[in-house]
């Protein structure tokens, strides 16, 4: 974001996302901001919820935002692999938590650029009251308005919606591995056909697909090779003691499965049993 003279004026900012529901591609959060004195002018710019616009109209409005000296914007792209990693990891992170952190990150980036933020408008699908309280605690001194359909109520949020949607669409269009994917939503026949045609029976999907979505889980259970995870029992009684591991008794007294024929044929041995 290039510094502009009006950053020191009292400013408002809108936040919206694109790609929360799709099984393919990133989720993108976008922000747009401008001087509060520009509120009336923003109403004249024909910004609208990006979902109600054609792709051609969105592109034109995005170009208009990009060239407008009185509007600033920024975006944060959350990859499909990051989403899946968070939702399927040992320390699970919900999609809502990722969305909140992306919003915080973008607001901080605008504040760090020296913008005098006074009002922030956020589109949300969850509990607006709780989210508004969280934002107010995180950024004291800023007046927050959080509500559903904010992208249809506030032009600055509409602008943020356009930024997020165009950024997501271009990320997919520029990815050679994602052709003919449709909308990316699980219910889209084109998306379903792409998922069925592009599954690998060993590895599942590329990093552009959200493994954590139930659509993918079902397809992988149906089409992929089943894996037998040879891991120690997670219960306290199933964990070997350190002494047992170091002495070669890594099973902690448990009867172990025979080693795979691959290791037996090559006479491969563990350096430390159970490590």
PLY file of the C-alpha trace (Angstrom):
ply
format ascii 1.0
element vertex 275
property float x
property float y
property float z
element edge 274
property int vertex1
property int vertex2
end_header
0.00 0.00 0.00
1.49 3.29 -1.11
1.24 6.12 1.46
-1.31 8.80 0.58
-1.94 12.23 2.06
-5.46 11.35 3.17
-4.31 8.48 5.43
-4.18 10.95 8.34
-7.84 11.86 7.87
-10.47 9.86 9.81
-11.05 6.75 7.69
-13.50 3.87 7.37
-12.72 0.31 6.29
-14.76 -2.63 5.01
-13.96 -6.35 5.35
-15.33 -9.27 3.35
-14.25 -12.68 2.08
-14.54 -14.88 -0.99
-14.18 -18.64 -1.11
-15.26 -19.72 2.35
-17.41 -22.62 1.14
-15.62 -24.03 -1.96
-13.69 -27.29 -1.76
-11.15 -26.02 -4.31
-8.82 -23.04 -4.13
-8.00 -20.43 -1.50
-10.18 -18.42 0.82
-9.41 -14.74 0.32
-10.14 -11.89 2.71
-10.19 -8.38 1.32
-10.34 -4.91 2.82
-11.07 -1.55 1.25
-10.68 1.78 3.03
-11.24 5.47 2.36
-11.70 8.79 4.17
-15.00 9.02 6.05
-15.59 12.23 4.11
-15.91 10.06 0.96
-18.97 8.14 2.21
-21.41 9.86 -0.13
-19.09 9.50 -3.11
-18.73 5.77 -2.41
-22.49 5.37 -2.80
-22.23 6.73 -6.35
-19.59 4.24 -7.51
-22.03 1.35 -8.12
-20.20 -1.07 -5.84
-22.32 -4.08 -4.88
-22.02 -7.50 -3.28
-19.59 -9.31 -5.60
-21.84 -12.40 -5.70
-24.52 -10.37 -7.50
-22.12 -9.18 -10.23
-20.93 -10.86 -13.41
-17.21 -11.61 -13.60
-16.82 -8.93 -16.29
-18.51 -6.32 -14.09
-16.39 -7.32 -11.08
-13.20 -6.96 -13.12
-14.21 -3.47 -14.27
-15.05 -2.36 -10.74
-11.79 -3.86 -9.44
-9.86 -1.84 -12.04
-11.83 1.22 -10.94
-10.89 0.60 -7.28
-7.26 0.07 -8.25
-7.11 3.42 -10.07
-9.07 5.43 -7.50
-6.71 7.69 -5.53
-9.23 7.96 -2.69
-9.60 4.22 -2.05
-6.99 1.86 -0.62
-7.23 -1.92 -0.47
-5.41 -5.06 0.58
-6.04 -8.83 0.55
-4.93 -11.96 2.38
-4.99 -15.34 0.61
-5.42 -18.46 2.77
-4.41 -21.51 0.73
-6.40 -24.74 0.57
-3.43 -26.63 2.05
-3.23 -24.20 4.99
-6.95 -24.63 5.65
-6.70 -28.43 5.54
-3.55 -28.45 7.65
-5.23 -26.36 10.32
-8.46 -28.33 10.40
-6.80 -31.77 10.33
-3.71 -31.06 12.46
-3.03 -32.26 16.00
-3.89 -28.79 17.31
-7.05 -28.24 15.27
-7.81 -24.72 14.05
-11.36 -23.96 12.91
-12.17 -22.10 9.73
-13.69 -19.33 11.86
-10.42 -18.92 13.77
-8.48 -18.66 10.49
-10.99 -16.12 9.19
-10.72 -14.04 12.36
-6.92 -14.05 12.24
-6.96 -13.00 8.58
-9.25 -10.09 9.45
-6.99 -9.03 12.34
-3.94 -9.29 10.07
-5.47 -7.04 7.40
-6.68 -4.42 9.88
-3.21 -4.35 11.45
-1.62 -3.94 8.01
-3.75 -0.86 7.35
-3.02 0.62 10.78
0.70 -0.09 10.32
0.57 1.84 7.05
-0.42 4.92 9.06
-4.13 4.97 8.23
-6.29 6.73 10.82
-9.02 4.09 11.12
-12.11 5.24 12.99
-14.87 2.99 11.60
-14.72 -0.64 10.44
-17.58 -2.56 8.81
-17.40 -6.36 8.68
-19.55 -8.88 6.85
-20.08 -12.05 8.89
-21.99 -15.33 8.79
-21.65 -16.15 12.50
-22.68 -14.49 15.75
-22.23 -10.81 14.92
-22.39 -9.62 18.54
-19.64 -11.90 19.83
-17.39 -11.16 16.85
-17.90 -7.42 17.27
-16.86 -7.67 20.93
-13.70 -9.59 19.96
-12.73 -6.99 17.38
-13.38 -4.13 19.80
-11.11 -5.77 22.38
-8.40 -6.39 19.80
-8.55 -2.85 18.39
-9.75 -0.43 21.10
-10.66 3.02 19.88
-12.15 1.83 16.58
-15.93 1.72 16.12
-16.94 -1.68 14.69
-20.15 -2.61 12.89
-20.47 -6.36 12.30
-23.54 -7.77 10.57
-24.72 -10.27 7.96
-25.08 -8.92 4.40
-22.83 -5.95 5.18
-21.57 -6.29 1.59
-25.03 -5.24 0.41
-25.49 -2.49 3.02
-22.20 -0.61 3.03
-20.40 0.41 -0.19
-16.96 0.13 1.45
-17.71 -3.53 2.28
-18.98 -4.04 -1.27
-15.62 -2.77 -2.51
-13.83 -5.20 -0.17
-16.05 -8.01 -1.47
-15.04 -7.20 -5.06
-11.35 -7.16 -4.12
-11.60 -10.56 -2.40
-13.61 -12.21 -5.18
-11.41 -10.95 -8.03
-8.24 -11.97 -6.17
-9.63 -15.49 -5.66
-10.85 -15.82 -9.26
-7.48 -14.73 -10.62
-5.59 -17.10 -8.31
-7.59 -20.00 -9.74
-7.39 -18.76 -13.35
-3.59 -18.46 -13.08
-3.23 -22.00 -11.71
-2.62 -24.40 -14.61
-3.71 -27.34 -12.46
-7.19 -25.89 -11.93
-8.98 -25.91 -15.28
-12.69 -26.60 -15.69
-13.24 -26.72 -11.92
-16.55 -24.86 -12.05
-17.38 -22.66 -9.07
-15.40 -24.84 -6.66
-18.48 -25.47 -4.52
-19.18 -29.13 -3.62
-22.68 -29.02 -5.11
-21.51 -27.79 -8.53
-21.65 -30.66 -11.11
-18.51 -29.32 -12.84
-16.64 -29.30 -9.52
-17.82 -32.82 -8.70
-16.69 -34.06 -12.12
-13.26 -32.42 -11.67
-12.80 -33.97 -8.22
-13.68 -37.43 -9.52
-11.38 -37.09 -12.55
-8.38 -35.70 -10.65
-8.12 -37.97 -7.64
-4.89 -39.93 -7.12
-5.53 -43.31 -5.52
-2.45 -42.96 -3.31
-2.12 -39.26 -2.47
-5.68 -38.03 -2.94
-5.49 -34.49 -4.30
-3.08 -31.66 -4.94
-2.55 -28.87 -2.41
-5.19 -26.80 -4.20
-7.97 -28.99 -2.79
-9.29 -28.83 0.78
-8.80 -32.36 2.08
-10.74 -31.48 5.22
-14.04 -31.01 3.36
-16.41 -33.98 3.73
-16.75 -34.16 -0.07
-13.05 -35.04 -0.35
-13.10 -37.38 2.63
-15.93 -39.39 1.03
-14.24 -39.57 -2.38
-10.89 -40.60 -0.91
-12.47 -43.29 1.26
-14.18 -44.64 -1.85
-11.31 -44.40 -4.36
-7.99 -44.35 -2.52
-5.83 -47.19 -1.27
-6.49 -47.90 2.39
-3.56 -47.17 4.68
-2.81 -49.13 7.85
-1.13 -46.66 10.20
1.31 -48.62 12.35
1.41 -46.33 15.36
1.62 -46.86 19.09
-1.59 -46.86 21.07
-2.34 -43.29 22.19
-3.65 -44.43 25.56
-1.27 -44.05 28.56
-0.97 -47.82 28.92
0.06 -48.16 25.30
3.04 -45.81 25.47
6.44 -47.45 26.01
8.68 -46.05 28.72
11.88 -44.27 27.72
13.89 -47.04 29.44
12.10 -49.71 27.43
12.73 -47.81 24.21
16.43 -47.39 24.90
16.84 -51.05 25.85
15.24 -52.21 22.65
11.86 -52.99 24.16
10.03 -50.27 22.30
6.73 -52.05 22.59
6.63 -51.51 26.37
5.65 -55.16 26.83
3.00 -55.11 24.10
2.91 -57.73 21.38
4.09 -56.00 18.19
2.94 -56.62 14.63
5.44 -58.48 12.42
7.65 -56.08 10.48
6.75 -55.45 6.86
8.35 -57.83 4.35
10.11 -54.87 2.67
12.25 -54.31 5.79
12.79 -58.01 6.52
13.98 -58.77 2.96
16.55 -55.97 3.09
17.63 -56.80 6.65
16.91 -53.22 7.73
17.02 -52.67 11.48
15.83 -49.86 13.73
18.66 -47.85 15.28
16.49 -47.17 18.34
13.46 -49.36 18.76
10.22 -47.46 18.87
11.87 -44.13 17.94
0 1
1 2
2 3
3 4
4 5
5 6
6 7
7 8
8 9
9 10
10 11
11 12
12 13
13 14
14 15
15 16
16 17
17 18
18 19
19 20
20 21
21 22
22 23
23 24
24 25
25 26
26 27
27 28
28 29
29 30
30 31
31 32
32 33
33 34
34 35
35 36
36 37
37 38
38 39
39 40
40 41
41 42
42 43
43 44
44 45
45 46
46 47
47 48
48 49
49 50
50 51
51 52
52 53
53 54
54 55
55 56
56 57
57 58
58 59
59 60
60 61
61 62
62 63
63 64
64 65
65 66
66 67
67 68
68 69
69 70
70 71
71 72
72 73
73 74
74 75
75 76
76 77
77 78
78 79
79 80
80 81
81 82
82 83
83 84
84 85
85 86
86 87
87 88
88 89
89 90
90 91
91 92
92 93
93 94
94 95
95 96
96 97
97 98
98 99
99 100
100 101
101 102
102 103
103 104
104 105
105 106
106 107
107 108
108 109
109 110
110 111
111 112
112 113
113 114
114 115
115 116
116 117
117 118
118 119
119 120
120 121
121 122
122 123
123 124
124 125
125 126
126 127
127 128
128 129
129 130
130 131
131 132
132 133
133 134
134 135
135 136
136 137
137 138
138 139
139 140
140 141
141 142
142 143
143 144
144 145
145 146
146 147
147 148
148 149
149 150
150 151
151 152
152 153
153 154
154 155
155 156
156 157
157 158
158 159
159 160
160 161
161 162
162 163
163 164
164 165
165 166
166 167
167 168
168 169
169 170
170 171
171 172
172 173
173 174
174 175
175 176
176 177
177 178
178 179
179 180
180 181
181 182
182 183
183 184
184 185
185 186
186 187
187 188
188 189
189 190
190 191
191 192
192 193
193 194
194 195
195 196
196 197
197 198
198 199
199 200
200 201
201 202
202 203
203 204
204 205
205 206
206 207
207 208
208 209
209 210
210 211
211 212
212 213
213 214
214 215
215 216
216 217
217 218
218 219
219 220
220 221
221 222
222 223
223 224
224 225
225 226
226 227
227 228
228 229
229 230
230 231
231 232
232 233
233 234
234 235
235 236
236 237
237 238
238 239
239 240
240 241
241 242
242 243
243 244
244 245
245 246
246 247
247 248
248 249
249 250
250 251
251 252
252 253
253 254
254 255
255 256
256 257
257 258
258 259
259 260
260 261
261 262
262 263
263 264
264 265
265 266
266 267
267 268
268 269
269 270
270 271
271 272
272 273
273 274
